[in-house]
Amino acid sequence: MLPMLRTYLHAFLGERGATAVEYGIMVALIAIVIIGAVTALGLGLKGTFSSAASQMP
């Protein structure tokens, strides 16, 4: 799908527009990965702190 999208963007926007769109897509994907990692880490830390808090008198 990306090659077809790239071909369409090259024809419609030219080289500069296609490059900007590609960078935008990469930034969006990186942001999604970071958000997923932070969410997973946060859930893990929540469990750890809940366990530690429940064992305190």
C-alpha distance matrix in Angstrom:
0.0 3.8 5.6 5.3 6.2 8.6 10.1 10.8 12.3 14.3 15.7 16.5 17.7 18.5 18.3 20.0 17.9 14.6 16.4 17.8 14.5 13.2 16.5 16.4 13.3 15.1 18.3 17.0 15.7 19.0 20.9 19.5 20.6 23.9 24.6 24.0 26.3 28.9 29.0 29.4 32.1 33.8 34.1 35.5 38.0 39.0 40.0 41.9 43.8 44.6 46.0 48.0 49.4 50.4 52.5 54.4 57.8
3.8 0.0 3.8 5.4 4.9 5.9 8.5 9.7 10.3 12.0 14.2 15.0 15.5 15.9 15.2 16.7 14.9 11.4 12.8 14.4 11.4 9.6 13.0 13.4 10.5 12.0 15.4 14.8 13.6 16.7 18.9 18.1 19.0 22.1 23.2 23.0 25.0 27.5 28.0 28.6 31.0 32.8 33.5 34.8 37.0 38.3 39.5 41.1 43.0 44.0 45.4 47.3 48.6 49.9 51.9 53.7 57.1
5.6 3.8 0.0 3.8 5.4 5.0 6.1 8.6 9.8 10.4 12.4 14.1 15.0 14.7 14.0 16.3 15.1 11.4 13.0 15.4 13.0 11.2 14.8 15.8 13.4 14.6 18.2 18.0 17.0 19.7 22.1 21.6 22.3 25.4 26.7 26.5 28.3 30.9 31.6 32.1 34.3 36.3 37.0 38.2 40.4 41.8 43.0 44.5 46.4 47.5 48.9 50.7 52.1 53.5 55.3 57.1 60.6
5.3 5.4 3.8 0.0 3.8 5.4 5.1 6.3 8.7 10.0 10.8 12.3 14.0 14.4 14.7 17.0 15.2 12.0 14.5 16.4 13.7 12.8 16.6 17.0 14.7 16.7 20.0 19.3 18.7 21.8 23.8 23.0 24.3 27.3 28.2 28.1 30.3 32.7 33.0 33.8 36.2 37.9 38.5 40.0 42.2 43.3 44.5 46.3 48.1 49.0 50.5 52.4 53.7 54.9 57.0 58.8 62.2
6.2 4.9 5.4 3.8 0.0 3.8 5.5 5.1 6.1 8.6 10.0 10.4 11.5 12.5 12.9 14.6 12.2 9.2 11.9 13.2 10.2 10.0 13.7 13.6 11.7 14.2 17.0 16.3 16.3 19.4 21.0 20.6 22.2 25.0 25.7 26.0 28.3 30.4 30.8 31.9 34.2 35.7 36.5 38.2 40.2 41.2 42.7 44.5 46.0 47.0 48.7 50.5 51.6 53.0 55.2 56.8 60.1
8.6 5.9 5.0 5.4 3.8 0.0 3.8 5.4 5.1 6.1 8.6 9.8 10.1 10.1 9.7 11.8 10.2 6.7 9.1 11.3 9.1 8.3 12.0 12.9 11.5 13.4 16.4 16.6 16.6 19.2 21.2 21.3 22.6 25.1 26.4 26.9 28.8 30.9 31.7 32.8 34.8 36.4 37.6 39.0 40.9 42.2 43.7 45.2 46.8 48.0 49.7 51.3 52.5 54.1 56.1 57.6 61.0
10.1 8.5 6.1 5.1 5.5 3.8 0.0 3.8 5.5 5.2 6.3 8.6 10.0 9.6 10.2 13.0 11.8 8.8 11.7 14.1 12.2 11.9 15.6 16.5 15.3 17.2 20.2 20.3 20.3 23.0 25.0 25.0 26.3 28.9 30.1 30.5 32.5 34.7 35.4 36.4 38.5 40.1 41.2 42.6 44.6 45.8 47.3 48.9 50.5 51.7 53.3 55.0 56.2 57.7 59.7 61.3 64.7
10.8 9.7 8.6 6.3 5.1 5.4 3.8 0.0 3.8 5.5 5.3 6.1 8.3 9.3 11.0 13.2 11.0 8.9 12.4 13.9 11.7 12.5 16.1 16.2 15.2 17.8 20.4 20.0 20.6 23.5 25.0 24.9 26.7 29.2 30.0 30.6 32.9 34.8 35.3 36.6 38.8 40.1 41.1 42.9 44.8 45.8 47.4 49.1 50.6 51.6 53.4 55.1 56.1 57.6 59.9 61.3 64.7
12.3 10.3 9.8 8.7 6.1 5.1 5.5 3.8 0.0 3.8 5.4 5.0 5.4 6.7 8.1 9.7 7.2 5.4 9.1 10.3 8.4 9.7 13.0 13.2 13.0 15.6 17.8 17.8 18.8 21.4 22.8 23.2 25.1 27.2 28.1 29.1 31.3 33.0 33.7 35.3 37.2 38.4 39.7 41.5 43.1 44.2 46.0 47.6 48.9 50.1 52.0 53.6 54.5 56.2 58.4 59.7 63.0
14.3 12.0 10.4 10.0 8.6 6.1 5.2 5.5 3.8 0.0 3.8 5.6 5.6 4.5 5.7 8.5 7.6 5.8 8.9 11.1 10.4 11.1 14.1 15.2 15.3 17.2 19.6 20.2 21.1 23.3 25.0 25.8 27.3 29.3 30.6 31.6 33.5 35.2 36.3 37.7 39.5 40.9 42.3 43.9 45.4 46.7 48.6 50.0 51.3 52.7 54.5 55.9 57.0 58.8 60.8 62.1 65.5
15.7 14.2 12.4 10.8 10.0 8.6 6.3 5.3 5.4 3.8 0.0 3.8 6.0 5.8 8.5 11.2 10.0 9.1 12.4 14.2 13.3 14.5 17.6 18.2 18.2 20.5 22.8 23.1 24.1 26.5 28.0 28.6 30.3 32.5 33.4 34.4 36.5 38.2 39.1 40.5 42.5 43.8 45.1 46.8 48.4 49.5 51.4 52.9 54.2 55.4 57.4 58.9 59.8 61.5 63.7 65.0 68.3
16.5 15.0 14.1 12.3 10.4 9.8 8.6 6.1 5.0 5.6 3.8 0.0 3.8 6.0 9.3 10.7 8.5 8.7 12.3 13.1 12.0 14.1 16.9 16.9 17.3 20.0 21.8 21.8 23.3 25.8 26.8 27.4 29.6 31.5 32.2 33.4 35.7 37.1 37.8 39.6 41.5 42.5 43.9 45.8 47.3 48.2 50.2 51.9 53.0 54.1 56.2 57.7 58.4 60.2 62.5 63.7 66.9
17.7 15.5 15.0 14.0 11.5 10.1 10.0 8.3 5.4 5.6 6.0 3.8 0.0 3.8 6.8 7.2 5.1 6.4 9.6 10.0 9.8 12.2 14.4 14.6 15.7 18.2 19.6 20.1 21.9 24.0 24.9 26.0 28.2 29.7 30.6 32.1 34.2 35.4 36.4 38.3 40.0 40.9 42.5 44.5 45.7 46.7 48.9 50.4 51.3 52.7 54.8 56.1 56.8 58.8 61.0 62.0 65.3
18.5 15.9 14.7 14.4 12.5 10.1 9.6 9.3 6.7 4.5 5.8 6.0 3.8 0.0 3.8 5.7 5.7 6.3 8.8 10.4 11.0 12.4 14.6 15.7 16.8 18.6 20.3 21.4 22.9 24.7 26.1 27.4 29.1 30.6 31.9 33.4 35.1 36.5 37.8 39.5 41.0 42.2 44.0 45.6 46.8 48.1 50.2 51.5 52.6 54.1 56.1 57.3 58.2 60.2 62.3 63.3 66.7
18.3 15.2 14.0 14.7 12.9 9.7 10.2 11.0 8.1 5.7 8.5 9.3 6.8 3.8 0.0 3.8 5.6 5.3 6.1 8.7 10.0 10.5 12.4 14.2 15.4 16.6 18.4 20.0 21.2 22.6 24.4 25.9 27.2 28.7 30.3 31.8 33.2 34.7 36.2 37.8 39.0 40.5 42.4 43.8 44.9 46.5 48.6 49.6 50.7 52.5 54.4 55.4 56.5 58.6 60.5 61.5 64.9
20.0 16.7 16.3 17.0 14.6 11.8 13.0 13.2 9.7 8.5 11.2 10.7 7.2 5.7 3.8 0.0 3.8 5.5 5.2 6.3 8.7 10.0 10.8 12.4 14.4 15.5 16.6 18.5 20.2 21.3 22.6 24.6 26.1 27.1 28.6 30.5 31.8 33.0 34.7 36.5 37.5 38.7 40.9 42.4 43.2 44.7 47.1 48.0 48.9 50.7 52.8 53.6 54.6 56.8 58.8 59.6 62.9
17.9 14.9 15.1 15.2 12.2 10.2 11.8 11.0 7.2 7.6 10.0 8.5 5.1 5.7 5.6 3.8 0.0 3.8 5.4 5.1 6.2 8.6 10.0 10.5 12.4 14.3 15.4 16.5 18.5 20.0 21.0 22.6 24.6 25.8 26.9 28.8 30.4 31.5 32.9 34.8 36.2 37.2 39.1 40.8 41.8 43.1 45.4 46.6 47.5 49.1 51.2 52.3 53.0 55.2 57.3 58.2 61.5
14.6 11.4 11.4 12.0 9.2 6.7 8.8 8.9 5.4 5.8 9.1 8.7 6.4 6.3 5.3 5.5 3.8 0.0 3.8 5.4 5.1 6.1 8.6 9.7 10.5 12.3 14.2 15.2 16.5 18.4 19.9 21.1 22.7 24.4 25.7 27.1 28.8 30.3 31.6 33.2 34.7 36.0 37.7 39.3 40.6 41.9 44.0 45.2 46.3 47.9 49.9 51.0 52.0 54.0 56.0 57.1 60.5
16.4 12.8 13.0 14.5 11.9 9.1 11.7 12.4 9.1 8.9 12.4 12.3 9.6 8.8 6.1 5.2 5.4 3.8 0.0 3.8 5.4 5.1 6.2 8.5 9.9 10.6 12.3 14.2 15.4 16.5 18.3 20.1 21.3 22.6 24.3 25.9 27.1 28.6 30.3 31.8 33.0 34.4 36.4 37.7 38.8 40.4 42.5 43.5 44.6 46.4 48.3 49.3 50.3 52.5 54.4 55.3 58.8
17.8 14.4 15.4 16.4 13.2 11.3 14.1 13.9 10.3 11.1 14.2 13.1 10.0 10.4 8.7 6.3 5.1 5.4 3.8 0.0 3.8 5.4 5.2 6.1 8.7 9.9 10.5 12.3 14.3 15.4 16.4 18.4 20.2 21.0 22.4 24.4 25.8 26.8 28.5 30.4 31.5 32.6 34.7 36.3 37.1 38.5 40.9 41.9 42.8 44.5 46.6 47.5 48.4 50.6 52.6 53.4 56.8
14.5 11.4 13.0 13.7 10.2 9.1 12.2 11.7 8.4 10.4 13.3 12.0 9.8 11.0 10.0 8.7 6.2 5.1 5.4 3.8 0.0 3.8 5.4 4.9 6.2 8.6 9.8 10.5 12.3 14.2 15.2 16.5 18.5 19.9 21.0 22.6 24.5 25.7 26.9 28.8 30.2 31.3 33.1 34.8 36.0 37.2 39.4 40.7 41.7 43.2 45.3 46.4 47.3 49.3 51.4 52.4 55.7
13.2 9.6 11.2 12.8 10.0 8.3 11.9 12.5 9.7 11.1 14.5 14.1 12.2 12.4 10.5 10.0 8.6 6.1 5.1 5.4 3.8 0.0 3.8 5.3 5.1 6.2 8.7 9.9 10.7 12.4 14.2 15.4 16.8 18.4 20.0 21.3 22.8 24.4 25.8 27.3 28.7 30.2 31.9 33.3 34.7 36.2 38.1 39.3 40.5 42.1 44.0 45.1 46.3 48.2 50.2 51.3 54.8
16.5 13.0 14.8 16.6 13.7 12.0 15.6 16.1 13.0 14.1 17.6 16.9 14.4 14.6 12.4 10.8 10.0 8.6 6.2 5.2 5.4 3.8 0.0 3.8 5.4 5.0 6.1 8.6 9.9 10.5 12.2 14.2 15.4 16.4 18.2 20.0 21.1 22.4 24.2 25.8 26.8 28.2 30.3 31.7 32.6 34.3 36.4 37.4 38.4 40.3 42.2 43.1 44.1 46.3 48.2 49.1 52.6
16.4 13.4 15.8 17.0 13.6 12.9 16.5 16.2 13.2 15.2 18.2 16.9 14.6 15.7 14.2 12.4 10.5 9.7 8.5 6.1 4.9 5.3 3.8 0.0 3.8 5.4 5.1 6.2 8.7 9.9 10.5 12.4 14.4 15.3 16.4 18.4 20.1 21.0 22.4 24.4 25.7 26.7 28.6 30.4 31.3 32.6 34.9 36.1 37.0 38.6 40.7 41.8 42.6 44.7 46.8 47.7 51.0
13.3 10.5 13.4 14.7 11.7 11.5 15.3 15.2 13.0 15.3 18.2 17.3 15.7 16.8 15.4 14.4 12.4 10.5 9.9 8.7 6.2 5.1 5.4 3.8 0.0 3.8 5.5 5.1 6.2 8.6 9.8 10.6 12.5 14.3 15.3 16.6 18.5 20.0 21.1 22.8 24.4 25.6 27.2 28.9 30.3 31.5 33.5 34.9 36.1 37.5 39.4 40.7 41.7 43.6 45.7 46.9 50.2
15.1 12.0 14.6 16.7 14.2 13.4 17.2 17.8 15.6 17.2 20.5 20.0 18.2 18.6 16.6 15.5 14.3 12.3 10.6 9.9 8.6 6.2 5.0 5.4 3.8 0.0 3.8 5.4 5.2 6.1 8.5 9.9 10.7 12.3 14.2 15.5 16.6 18.4 20.0 21.3 22.6 24.2 26.0 27.2 28.5 30.2 32.1 33.1 34.4 36.1 37.9 39.0 40.2 42.2 44.1 45.2 48.7
18.3 15.4 18.2 20.0 17.0 16.4 20.2 20.4 17.8 19.6 22.8 21.8 19.6 20.3 18.4 16.6 15.4 14.2 12.3 10.5 9.8 8.7 6.1 5.1 5.5 3.8 0.0 3.8 5.5 5.1 6.1 8.6 10.0 10.5 12.2 14.2 15.3 16.3 18.2 20.0 20.9 22.2 24.3 25.8 26.6 28.2 30.4 31.4 32.4 34.2 36.2 37.1 38.1 40.2 42.2 43.1 46.5
17.0 14.8 18.0 19.3 16.3 16.6 20.3 20.0 17.8 20.2 23.1 21.8 20.1 21.4 20.0 18.5 16.5 15.2 14.2 12.3 10.5 9.9 8.6 6.2 5.1 5.4 3.8 0.0 3.8 5.5 5.1 6.3 8.8 9.9 10.5 12.4 14.3 15.4 16.4 18.4 20.0 20.9 22.6 24.5 25.6 26.7 28.9 30.3 31.3 32.7 34.8 36.1 36.9 38.8 41.0 42.1 45.4
15.7 13.6 17.0 18.7 16.3 16.6 20.3 20.6 18.8 21.1 24.1 23.3 21.9 22.9 21.2 20.2 18.5 16.5 15.4 14.3 12.3 10.7 9.9 8.7 6.2 5.2 5.5 3.8 0.0 3.8 5.4 5.1 6.3 8.7 9.9 10.7 12.4 14.3 15.4 16.7 18.4 19.9 21.4 22.8 24.4 25.8 27.5 28.9 30.3 31.7 33.5 34.9 36.0 37.8 39.8 41.1 44.5
19.0 16.7 19.7 21.8 19.4 19.2 23.0 23.5 21.4 23.3 26.5 25.8 24.0 24.7 22.6 21.3 20.0 18.4 16.5 15.4 14.2 12.4 10.5 9.9 8.6 6.1 5.1 5.5 3.8 0.0 3.8 5.4 5.2 6.2 8.6 9.9 10.6 12.3 14.2 15.5 16.5 18.2 20.1 21.2 22.4 24.2 26.1 27.0 28.3 30.1 31.8 32.9 34.1 36.2 38.0 39.1 42.6
20.9 18.9 22.1 23.8 21.0 21.2 25.0 25.0 22.8 25.0 28.0 26.8 24.9 26.1 24.4 22.6 21.0 19.9 18.3 16.4 15.2 14.2 12.2 10.5 9.8 8.5 6.1 5.1 5.4 3.8 0.0 3.8 5.4 5.1 6.1 8.5 9.9 10.5 12.1 14.2 15.2 16.2 18.3 19.9 20.8 22.2 24.5 25.6 26.5 28.1 30.2 31.2 32.1 34.2 36.3 37.3 40.6
19.5 18.1 21.6 23.0 20.6 21.3 25.0 24.9 23.2 25.8 28.6 27.4 26.0 27.4 25.9 24.6 22.6 21.1 20.1 18.4 16.5 15.4 14.2 12.4 10.6 9.9 8.6 6.3 5.1 5.4 3.8 0.0 3.8 5.5 5.1 6.1 8.6 10.0 10.5 12.3 14.2 15.2 16.6 18.4 19.9 21.0 22.9 24.5 25.7 26.9 28.9 30.3 31.3 33.0 35.2 36.5 39.8
20.6 19.0 22.3 24.3 22.2 22.6 26.3 26.7 25.1 27.3 30.3 29.6 28.2 29.1 27.2 26.1 24.6 22.7 21.3 20.2 18.5 16.8 15.4 14.4 12.5 10.7 10.0 8.8 6.3 5.2 5.4 3.8 0.0 3.8 5.5 5.1 6.2 8.6 9.9 10.6 12.2 14.1 15.5 16.6 18.3 19.9 21.5 22.7 24.3 25.8 27.4 28.7 30.1 31.8 33.6 35.1 38.6
23.9 22.1 25.4 27.3 25.0 25.1 28.9 29.2 27.2 29.3 32.5 31.5 29.7 30.6 28.7 27.1 25.8 24.4 22.6 21.0 19.9 18.4 16.4 15.3 14.3 12.3 10.5 9.9 8.7 6.2 5.1 5.5 3.8 0.0 3.8 5.4 5.1 6.1 8.5 9.9 10.5 12.0 14.2 15.3 16.3 18.0 20.1 21.0 22.1 24.0 25.8 26.7 27.9 30.0 31.8 32.9 36.4
24.6 23.2 26.7 28.2 25.7 26.4 30.1 30.0 28.1 30.6 33.4 32.2 30.6 31.9 30.3 28.6 26.9 25.7 24.3 22.4 21.0 20.0 18.2 16.4 15.3 14.2 12.2 10.5 9.9 8.6 6.1 5.1 5.5 3.8 0.0 3.8 5.5 5.2 6.0 8.6 9.9 10.4 12.3 14.2 15.2 16.2 18.5 19.9 20.8 22.2 24.4 25.6 26.4 28.3 30.5 31.6 34.9
24.0 23.0 26.5 28.1 26.0 26.9 30.5 30.6 29.1 31.6 34.4 33.4 32.1 33.4 31.8 30.5 28.8 27.1 25.9 24.4 22.6 21.3 20.0 18.4 16.6 15.5 14.2 12.4 10.7 9.9 8.5 6.1 5.1 5.4 3.8 0.0 3.8 5.5 5.1 6.2 8.6 9.8 10.7 12.4 14.3 15.3 16.9 18.6 20.1 21.2 22.9 24.6 25.7 27.2 29.3 30.8 34.2
26.3 25.0 28.3 30.3 28.3 28.8 32.5 32.9 31.3 33.5 36.5 35.7 34.2 35.1 33.2 31.8 30.4 28.8 27.1 25.8 24.5 22.8 21.1 20.1 18.5 16.6 15.3 14.3 12.4 10.6 9.9 8.6 6.2 5.1 5.5 3.8 0.0 3.8 5.4 5.2 6.1 8.5 10.0 10.6 12.2 14.1 15.6 16.6 18.2 19.9 21.3 22.6 24.1 25.9 27.6 29.0 32.6
28.9 27.5 30.9 32.7 30.4 30.9 34.7 34.8 33.0 35.2 38.2 37.1 35.4 36.5 34.7 33.0 31.5 30.3 28.6 26.8 25.7 24.4 22.4 21.0 20.0 18.4 16.3 15.4 14.3 12.3 10.5 10.0 8.6 6.1 5.2 5.5 3.8 0.0 3.8 5.5 5.0 5.9 8.6 9.8 10.3 12.0 14.3 15.1 16.1 17.9 19.8 20.8 21.9 24.0 25.8 26.9 30.4
29.0 28.0 31.6 33.0 30.8 31.7 35.4 35.3 33.7 36.3 39.1 37.8 36.4 37.8 36.2 34.7 32.9 31.6 30.3 28.5 26.9 25.8 24.2 22.4 21.1 20.0 18.2 16.4 15.4 14.2 12.1 10.5 9.9 8.5 6.0 5.1 5.4 3.8 0.0 3.8 5.5 5.0 6.2 8.7 9.9 10.5 12.6 14.3 15.3 16.4 18.5 20.0 20.8 22.5 24.7 26.0 29.4
29.4 28.6 32.1 33.8 31.9 32.8 36.4 36.6 35.3 37.7 40.5 39.6 38.3 39.5 37.8 36.5 34.8 33.2 31.8 30.4 28.8 27.3 25.8 24.4 22.8 21.3 20.0 18.4 16.7 15.5 14.2 12.3 10.6 9.9 8.6 6.2 5.2 5.5 3.8 0.0 3.8 5.4 5.2 6.3 8.7 9.9 11.0 12.6 14.5 15.5 16.9 18.7 20.1 21.4 23.3 25.1 28.5
32.1 31.0 34.3 36.2 34.2 34.8 38.5 38.8 37.2 39.5 42.5 41.5 40.0 41.0 39.0 37.5 36.2 34.7 33.0 31.5 30.2 28.7 26.8 25.7 24.4 22.6 20.9 20.0 18.4 16.5 15.2 14.2 12.2 10.5 9.9 8.6 6.1 5.0 5.5 3.8 0.0 3.8 5.5 5.1 6.2 8.6 10.0 10.6 12.2 14.1 15.4 16.5 18.1 20.0 21.6 23.0 26.6
33.8 32.8 36.3 37.9 35.7 36.4 40.1 40.1 38.4 40.9 43.8 42.5 40.9 42.2 40.5 38.7 37.2 36.0 34.4 32.6 31.3 30.2 28.2 26.7 25.6 24.2 22.2 20.9 19.9 18.2 16.2 15.2 14.1 12.0 10.4 9.8 8.5 5.9 5.0 5.4 3.8 0.0 3.8 5.4 5.1 6.1 8.7 9.8 10.5 12.0 14.2 15.2 16.1 18.1 20.1 21.2 24.6
34.1 33.5 37.0 38.5 36.5 37.6 41.2 41.1 39.7 42.3 45.1 43.9 42.5 44.0 42.4 40.9 39.1 37.7 36.4 34.7 33.1 31.9 30.3 28.6 27.2 26.0 24.3 22.6 21.4 20.1 18.3 16.6 15.5 14.2 12.3 10.7 10.0 8.6 6.2 5.2 5.5 3.8 0.0 3.8 5.5 5.0 6.4 8.7 10.0 10.5 12.4 14.4 15.3 16.5 18.8 20.4 23.7
35.5 34.8 38.2 40.0 38.2 39.0 42.6 42.9 41.5 43.9 46.8 45.8 44.5 45.6 43.8 42.4 40.8 39.3 37.7 36.3 34.8 33.3 31.7 30.4 28.9 27.2 25.8 24.5 22.8 21.2 19.9 18.4 16.6 15.3 14.2 12.4 10.6 9.8 8.7 6.3 5.1 5.4 3.8 0.0 3.8 5.4 5.3 6.4 8.8 10.0 10.8 12.5 14.3 15.6 17.2 19.1 22.6
38.0 37.0 40.4 42.2 40.2 40.9 44.6 44.8 43.1 45.4 48.4 47.3 45.7 46.8 44.9 43.2 41.8 40.6 38.8 37.1 36.0 34.7 32.6 31.3 30.3 28.5 26.6 25.6 24.4 22.4 20.8 19.9 18.3 16.3 15.2 14.3 12.2 10.3 9.9 8.7 6.2 5.1 5.5 3.8 0.0 3.8 5.4 5.0 6.1 8.4 9.8 10.5 12.0 14.1 15.6 16.8 20.4
39.0 38.3 41.8 43.3 41.2 42.2 45.8 45.8 44.2 46.7 49.5 48.2 46.7 48.1 46.5 44.7 43.1 41.9 40.4 38.5 37.2 36.2 34.3 32.6 31.5 30.2 28.2 26.7 25.8 24.2 22.2 21.0 19.9 18.0 16.2 15.3 14.1 12.0 10.5 9.9 8.6 6.1 5.0 5.4 3.8 0.0 3.8 5.5 5.3 6.0 8.5 9.9 10.4 12.1 14.4 15.6 18.9
40.0 39.5 43.0 44.5 42.7 43.7 47.3 47.4 46.0 48.6 51.4 50.2 48.9 50.2 48.6 47.1 45.4 44.0 42.5 40.9 39.4 38.1 36.4 34.9 33.5 32.1 30.4 28.9 27.5 26.1 24.5 22.9 21.5 20.1 18.5 16.9 15.6 14.3 12.6 11.0 10.0 8.7 6.4 5.3 5.4 3.8 0.0 3.8 5.5 5.1 6.1 8.6 9.8 10.5 12.6 14.6 17.9
41.9 41.1 44.5 46.3 44.5 45.2 48.9 49.1 47.6 50.0 52.9 51.9 50.4 51.5 49.6 48.0 46.6 45.2 43.5 41.9 40.7 39.3 37.4 36.1 34.9 33.1 31.4 30.3 28.9 27.0 25.6 24.5 22.7 21.0 19.9 18.6 16.6 15.1 14.3 12.6 10.6 9.8 8.7 6.4 5.0 5.5 3.8 0.0 3.8 5.5 5.2 6.2 8.6 10.1 11.1 12.9 16.5
43.8 43.0 46.4 48.1 46.0 46.8 50.5 50.6 48.9 51.3 54.2 53.0 51.3 52.6 50.7 48.9 47.5 46.3 44.6 42.8 41.7 40.5 38.4 37.0 36.1 34.4 32.4 31.3 30.3 28.3 26.5 25.7 24.3 22.1 20.8 20.1 18.2 16.1 15.3 14.5 12.2 10.5 10.0 8.8 6.1 5.3 5.5 3.8 0.0 3.8 5.4 5.0 5.9 8.5 10.0 10.8 14.3
44.6 44.0 47.5 49.0 47.0 48.0 51.7 51.6 50.1 52.7 55.4 54.1 52.7 54.1 52.5 50.7 49.1 47.9 46.4 44.5 43.2 42.1 40.3 38.6 37.5 36.1 34.2 32.7 31.7 30.1 28.1 26.9 25.8 24.0 22.2 21.2 19.9 17.9 16.4 15.5 14.1 12.0 10.5 10.0 8.4 6.0 5.1 5.5 3.8 0.0 3.8 5.5 5.1 6.1 8.7 10.2 13.3
46.0 45.4 48.9 50.5 48.7 49.7 53.3 53.4 52.0 54.5 57.4 56.2 54.8 56.1 54.4 52.8 51.2 49.9 48.3 46.6 45.3 44.0 42.2 40.7 39.4 37.9 36.2 34.8 33.5 31.8 30.2 28.9 27.4 25.8 24.4 22.9 21.3 19.8 18.5 16.9 15.4 14.2 12.4 10.8 9.8 8.5 6.1 5.2 5.4 3.8 0.0 3.8 5.5 5.3 6.5 9.1 12.4
48.0 47.3 50.7 52.4 50.5 51.3 55.0 55.1 53.6 55.9 58.9 57.7 56.1 57.3 55.4 53.6 52.3 51.0 49.3 47.5 46.4 45.1 43.1 41.8 40.7 39.0 37.1 36.1 34.9 32.9 31.2 30.3 28.7 26.7 25.6 24.6 22.6 20.8 20.0 18.7 16.5 15.2 14.4 12.5 10.5 9.9 8.6 6.2 5.0 5.5 3.8 0.0 3.8 5.5 5.4 6.7 10.4
49.4 48.6 52.1 53.7 51.6 52.5 56.2 56.1 54.5 57.0 59.8 58.4 56.8 58.2 56.5 54.6 53.0 52.0 50.3 48.4 47.3 46.3 44.1 42.6 41.7 40.2 38.1 36.9 36.0 34.1 32.1 31.3 30.1 27.9 26.4 25.7 24.1 21.9 20.8 20.1 18.1 16.1 15.3 14.3 12.0 10.4 9.8 8.6 5.9 5.1 5.5 3.8 0.0 3.8 5.4 5.4 8.5
50.4 49.9 53.5 54.9 53.0 54.1 57.7 57.6 56.2 58.8 61.5 60.2 58.8 60.2 58.6 56.8 55.2 54.0 52.5 50.6 49.3 48.2 46.3 44.7 43.6 42.2 40.2 38.8 37.8 36.2 34.2 33.0 31.8 30.0 28.3 27.2 25.9 24.0 22.5 21.4 20.0 18.1 16.5 15.6 14.1 12.1 10.5 10.1 8.5 6.1 5.3 5.5 3.8 0.0 3.8 5.6 7.9
52.5 51.9 55.3 57.0 55.2 56.1 59.7 59.9 58.4 60.8 63.7 62.5 61.0 62.3 60.5 58.8 57.3 56.0 54.4 52.6 51.4 50.2 48.2 46.8 45.7 44.1 42.2 41.0 39.8 38.0 36.3 35.2 33.6 31.8 30.5 29.3 27.6 25.8 24.7 23.3 21.6 20.1 18.8 17.2 15.6 14.4 12.6 11.1 10.0 8.7 6.5 5.4 5.4 3.8 0.0 3.8 6.5
54.4 53.7 57.1 58.8 56.8 57.6 61.3 61.3 59.7 62.1 65.0 63.7 62.0 63.3 61.5 59.6 58.2 57.1 55.3 53.4 52.4 51.3 49.1 47.7 46.9 45.2 43.1 42.1 41.1 39.1 37.3 36.5 35.1 32.9 31.6 30.8 29.0 26.9 26.0 25.1 23.0 21.2 20.4 19.1 16.8 15.6 14.6 12.9 10.8 10.2 9.1 6.7 5.4 5.6 3.8 0.0 3.8
57.8 57.1 60.6 62.2 60.1 61.0 64.7 64.7 63.0 65.5 68.3 66.9 65.3 66.7 64.9 62.9 61.5 60.5 58.8 56.8 55.7 54.8 52.6 51.0 50.2 48.7 46.5 45.4 44.5 42.6 40.6 39.8 38.6 36.4 34.9 34.2 32.6 30.4 29.4 28.5 26.6 24.6 23.7 22.6 20.4 18.9 17.9 16.5 14.3 13.3 12.4 10.4 8.5 7.9 6.5 3.8 0.0
